[in-house]
Amino acid sequence: MRFNPTFSTTITADIQQTEQALQTALQQVSTGKRVNLPSDDPTASAALVQNLTQYANDDQYTTNADSALSQAQAADQALSQTVTLLNQAISLGTEGANSTTSAAQRQENATTVEGLLASVANQANATFSGVSLFGGTANGTVAFSPNGSGGYTYNGNSDVNYVAVGATLNVQTNVPGNQIFQQSGASALGSLQQLATALTSGTSAQIGAATTAVTSALNYVSQQHAIYGNSINQLTAQQTYLAQDQVTLTSQQQSLVGITTATAAENLAQAETQNSATLEAAAKVLPTTLLSYLPN
């Protein structure tokens, strides 16, 4: 009886194929994934690479948004406190402008306004993680410092920072302090200094004018405050979107390369059965010497 080498090659290929299927099934069971190598499903593997890239981008955008939100909330709190302080000053100025208010009471109010001015300056010098909230993009120095004549000098710059929290979404994270606290015609620091001076030595009309200036500053600070409110809303909404997008991406990953435990077990059982059947068939038709060269 002559041995057919072509037939032997065919059976050997069948054995190798079932052995490979068995190894793949074992790997599916152990990893819980249908695709463990790009060759298992090139199309799914390519889609997975894009999915993982987007997931990593979402991670970075989330980190950016978290940091920016904390900073914006700190600035928002500082401006909320500033609004409260300015309202207090307006009440004191309104009282001081009344012609029936005594000189002693006006002086007391002036002292209180000076304290409010110092408190507003403290809010203007607020920091977050060691960085000035209202110094523009200038670091390493306080935003405002006393100038020796009762006023304050701005030490920051007028630059604005934006943070990327999406592929096409950049959110403003700061407003320069000189724009908030020393705006021409609506200066919170300047109007408080003016009011303190008027309460100390001015007429009712001058106190009234200074109180009006503080009111203008209050309205302007409130407008700038709204910028932070808008940023906080954008960042919060983006955090929600990114979290949901990552849930979706995780689900897509499972759809692309995942496999259920039941399916993996079924695939393994089928692979084992097919492999055993192939080996049994080969044992009946191939010479023993040939089988001895096959992998165990």
QUIVENTA-V517478 format. One record per helix or strand of 3 or more residues. SS is the DSSP state (@ for helix, = for strand). FROM is the first residue (numbers start at 1). TO is the last residue. Records with the same first field share a line. If there is no record, write none. Layout:
SS: FROM-TO, FROM-TO
This chain:
@: 5-31, 38-40, 42-97, 103-124, 177-181, 188-201, 204-257, 261-285, 288-291
=: 144-146, 152-154, 162-166, 169-172
